[in-house]
Amino acid sequence: MASFFQLWGEASQTTLGFFWKALWAFILGYTVSALIQVFVTRERMQRAMGETGAKSVGLGTFFGFISSSCSFAALATAKSLFQKGAGFVPAMAFLLASTNLVIELGIIIAIFLSWQFVLGEYIGGLLLILLMWLLVRLTRPDKLIEKAREHLGEEAKHGEIKDWREKLSSIEGWREVARTYWGEWGMVWKDVTVGFTVAGIIAAFVPDSFFQTLFIGSGGEGQMGFWAVLEHSLVGPLAAFFTFIGSMGNIPLAALLYSNGVSFAGIMAFVFSDLIVFPVIRVNAKYYGWKMALYIAGIFLVVLVLSALILHYGFLLLGLLPERTGSQGETQSFAIDYTFFLNLAFLALSGFFAWLGFTRKQTSEHHQHGGASIIERVLFWLAMLSYGWLAVGLMISLLSL
């Protein structure tokens, strides 16, 4: 049996292996996200999103997709849309799209899981929006919506819109891209640090029997019964609630869960759950009041469980459920391979963005996360503890060579 210190060293190596494997994908995803955010203006969104209809919900979904970002940034933007006159359902469609129909998230899922999970992520994101719209229509929260608007107050002023062609042809536009790129990293570095560290710890320390107890039937052979799949779809959000790591940081952990026998539905429910964790509910409560915040969390919980079940049995019917190969969640040793060269190329791009974005001082209001300061401080110190844990673990590994 391995000693605690041996496992500590293994956990640190696994964390770094996970991150090295995904680094180029993070940089690519945030570069694409920054380009979209700078050259596609958000100010025009509200013009066609005031009423709930197919067009406004579709626009909310599309603008959410092109504004893909972390949960707290998406919350702030959805709040601003709602505050400036967008309908409740289009604003929630924006929120779901910007956290689930995410380019960089799809890339990370492809690296750690498989193409079926990427397909499930994007189809599931659309399912979440359609089911949310249906459930809101059935529950008719008109009074809650009115009170939420009163809680927010009015904000009618719109900023001046700068033509995207001017930005594209100006050095200042590309400086904004660089600053937005680093703003993306500024949003997620704590979540990614903590998430990847937790994934490494779980990979090294947590036995398979724990997952088999938590997720009923995960250690068995053959197709799971409906009740086991339903339990996985309910436990997945519960696990996400207690880890409260952002979706980007949760993907290595999702891969570990899948490699330990958790069903496709359970993994999809786990990945979809970033908008029902307590820090997100707390921010929504500050924006809209507790009644509306709990209503939103309840709606999202119901639709993510339903979406996970629909995806699971839909993929089963079509023969698309991924085969469990045992490779998910495993790290790779450092090697001179395509990952090495991709990482070098994209690190060079990051260096260029650092030079471009910080050669001239300029304050940026990119992605201000109102109301999240306490959570951010907690995550900051957890990230610092993670760096300490990784440093000591690497020293243990080096000394044991």
N, C-alpha and C positions, 0 to 999 in steps of 0.2 A: 504493500500500500504506500502510495506516495505521501511524503511528509507535507505539512502545511506550506513550508517554504518552497518546496519543489512545485507545488500547485500554484503558488504565487508567481513564480517565474514563468510557468506555462501560461497563466492567465495574461500576464503582461505581453508575452510574445504573441499570443492569439489576438489580443487587442490591436497591436501594431500591425500584425499581418492582415487583419480585417481592413484597417484604415489604408494601408499601402495598396491593397487590392482595389479599393474604391476611390482613391484620391483623384485620379484623372477624371472620373465620372462626376465627382463633386464640382471640379473646376469647369468642366464642360457645361454642366447643368446651370451653374450660376452665371456663366458667361452668356448663355442663351437667355436666361431670365433677365439679366441686366440689359441686354440689347432690346428685348421686348419692352421692358419697363420704360426705357428712355425714349425709344422711337415710336411707341404707341401711347398716346396721351390718354389719361383716365378721365379728364374733365368732360369729355363728350359722352361718357357712359350714362350719366343721369338723364340725358335728353330723351332717351327712348325707354327708360326703365321705371317710369312713374306708376304704371298700372300693371297688375298681374295678368299676363297673357302669354301665349306661346312665344311671341316675338321678344317681350321683355325678359322672360325667363331664359330664352335662348341666348340673348345678349348678355345677361348676367353670367350664364355658364361660360360663354366665349371669353368675356373679359376676365373672369376668374381664371380661366386656363392660361391666358397670356400674362396674367399678373401673379403667376404661381409664386408662393412664398411660404414662410413659416406661419404657424398658427396665429401667433400674436399679431404679426403684420396683417394677416388676412382679416382678423377680428377688427382691427382698427380701420381698415379700408371698407369692410362691409358696413361698419357703423357709420362711416362718413357717407357712403352711398345712401343708406337709409335715412340719415339725418338731412341730406340734401334733397330728399324727395323720392328716392327709389322705393318701389313697393317692397313689402316684407319678404315675399317669396323670391323675387329677383335678387334681393340682397343676400338671402340665405343660399340661393343657387350660386351666387358669386363666392360665398364663403366655402361651400362644399367643393366647388370646382377648383378654387385656388389652393386647396390643401390636399386634393385627391387626384385631379387631372393635372399632375405635375410632371414636367419633363424630367427633371433631375431625379425625382422619386422613382419614375419608371426605369431609368438607367440603373440606379442602385438595386432595385428589385431584380432586374435582369442579371446583374452580377452575382447576387447572393442567393437567388432562388431560381426562377426559370421563366421562360417566355409566357407560360400559362398564367403565372401570377401577374405579369405585366398586363396581359389581356384582361385578367380579372380586375386589376386596379382601374383601368380606364372604363371598361363596361360597368363595373361597380360604381364608379364615380357618377356616371349618368343615371344609374338605377337609384342611387341615393337622392339625387335631385328630383327625379320623377316621383318617387315614393314620398319624399318630403312635401312636394307640392300637393299630392293627393291627400296626405294626412292633414295638412294645414287646412285644405278645403273642407275636410270632414269635421274638423274640430272647431273651425270658425273662431279664431282668437281675436276678433275685432277689437274688443275692449282692451285686451292686453297690448295690442299693437298701438292703440291710441294712447294708452298710459306710457308705453315705451317712448313714443314720440315726445310726449310731455316731459318725460324724464331727461331726454336728450336736449330738448330745447330746439330752437331753429338756427340754421346756418345757411344763409341764402347766397353768400358771396362765392363767386367762382374765380379762380385764378386766371390769369391771362394765358391763352393757349399759344404756344410757340409751334410753328409749322415743323413737322418732322424732317422735311427736306433741309431746312436750315440747320437743324441739329446734326444731321448726317454729314453735312459738308463742312462743319466747323470743328476746330480742335476742342472747343469748350464742350461740344456735344459728346465727344469721345472721352473727355475728362469726366463727364457725368456718368458715362458708361463704366469707367474705371471705379469711380466712387461708389456707384450702385453695386458693382461686383463685390467690392470690399464690404459694403453695407450688408449684402447677402451673407457673407461669412460672419460679419458681426452679429447677425441675428442667430446663427445656428451653431457657432463654435462650441458654446457651452453644452448644448443638447447633444451634439455629435461626440464631444469628449466623454461626457457621462455615459451616453448610450453605448458607445463602442467599449468603454471600460467595463460596464455592467455585462455586456455580451461576453467579453473575455473571461470575467469572473464566473459567470454561469457555466460557460463551456468547460472550465477547469474544475470547478468545485461542486456543481449540482449534479447528483446522480440521475440516471434515467428514471429510476423508480419515482422520483418526485413528480416528474411530468406525467407519468402514468397514473399517479394518484390524483393530480390536479385536473387533468383532462382524461375523463373516463374513456377507456377503450383504446388509448393511444399506443399501448404496447402490444396490441393484438395483431393478428394477421387477417387479411381479407377486408371486404367492404364493411364499414361501420354502419350500425343501424341508425335510424332517424333520431332517436333520443340522444344517442352519443354525439351525433353531429350538432344537434340543437344545444347540448350542454357545452360543447366546444365554442359555439357561436356566442354563448352567454359568458363563458369564462374568459374568452379572449379580451372583451372590453374591460372585464374586471382586472385582468393582469395589466392591461394598458393604464387603467386608472391608478394603480398603485406604483407603477414605474414612472408615470407622467413624463416620459422622455418624448421629444418630438418625433414625428414619423420618420424623419431621416435617420435619427439615431436608433430607432427601433427595428430597422430592417435586419441588421445582423442578429438581433435577438429573435426576430420572427423566423429567420433561417434556422436558428438553433431549435426553436420550438418545432418547426416542421421536421427537422432531422430526428427529433425525439417522438415522432408519431402523431403530432397534432394534425387534425384534418385540414383540408383546404379551406373549408368554411371558417374554422377557428382562426387560421392565419389571416384570412381576409378581414374578419371581424376585428382582430387585433390591430391590423394596419389601419383600418378605417376609424379607429377610436380616438384619434388625436384631438377631436373637438368635444369630447365628453369627459376629459380629465379635469380634476378640480381647479387647477390654475386657470383654465379656459373658462370654466363656469363662473369663477370669481370675477374675471374681467368682464364677461357678459353682464354679470349682476351690477357692476359699476356703471356700465353703459346704459342698460335697459331696466334695471331693477331685478330683484331676486325672483319674482314670479315669472317674468319673461325668460330669465336665464334658465330656470328649471324647466320651463316649457320647451325651450330650444333643446336642452340636453335630453329631455324625455323623447322628443320627436326624433332627434338624431340617433338615440339608442335603438329605438324601435326600427327605424329604417336601415340602420347598419346591420342589425341582426337579420332582418328580412332579406337584405341584399346579399349577405354572406350565404344564406341558405339557398336563395335563387341561383346564385353563381355556382355553388357546389353541385346542386342537382341538375342544373342546366349543363354544366361541363361534363357531369357524369353521363347524361343522356347523349351528349354529342361525342363522347369518348375523348374528352380533352383534359380530364383530371391528370395532373402530372404524376409520373411514376417516381416513387421514392427511391433514390439511388444511394442515399447515405452520404453523399458529398456535400449536401447543403450544410452551411454553418462551419465547414472545415476551412481552416486557414491555409495559405500557401507560404512556403519558405521564400525568402528573398532570392530572386533569380534574375539573370539577364534574359528577359523575355519581352513579349509585347507590352506587358504592364509597365516594365521598367522604362521603356522608351516613350510610352504614352505619358507616364508621370513626368519624365524629364521635359517633354514638349509643353505640357500644360503648366508645369511649374515655371517654365520660362515665360509663358503667357501671363501668369500671375505676377511675375517680376515686372513685366512691361506695364501691367495695370497699376502696380505699386508706384512705379516711376511716373506714369502719366497722371495718376489721381492725386498724388501728394507733392508734385513739383510746385503747386501753387496752393497756398492756404485758402481754404473756403469752408465755411460751416455748412453742414448738410442736415436737412431734416428728414432724410430718407428713413422710412420705416420707424417712426416713433411709436413705441409700444406703451401707450397710455395705460396706467393702472397696473403695470406688471413689474414695478420696481422691486417689490419684496421677493417675488418669484425669481427675478433676474439675479438678485443678490444671493439667494439660496443656491441657484444653479452655478453662479460664479464660484462660490466656495466649494461646492461639490466638484466642479471642474478642477480647482486647485488641488483638492484631495486626490482626484484621479491622477493628476500629473505626478504627485508625490508617490502614489501607489505604483504607477508605471515605472518611475525612475528606480525605486527600490527593487521592484521585480526584475528589471533588466540587470541590475547589479548582481542579484542572486543568480540569475541565469549565467552571467559572465563568470562568476566565481566558481560555478559548478562545472564549468567546461574542463 
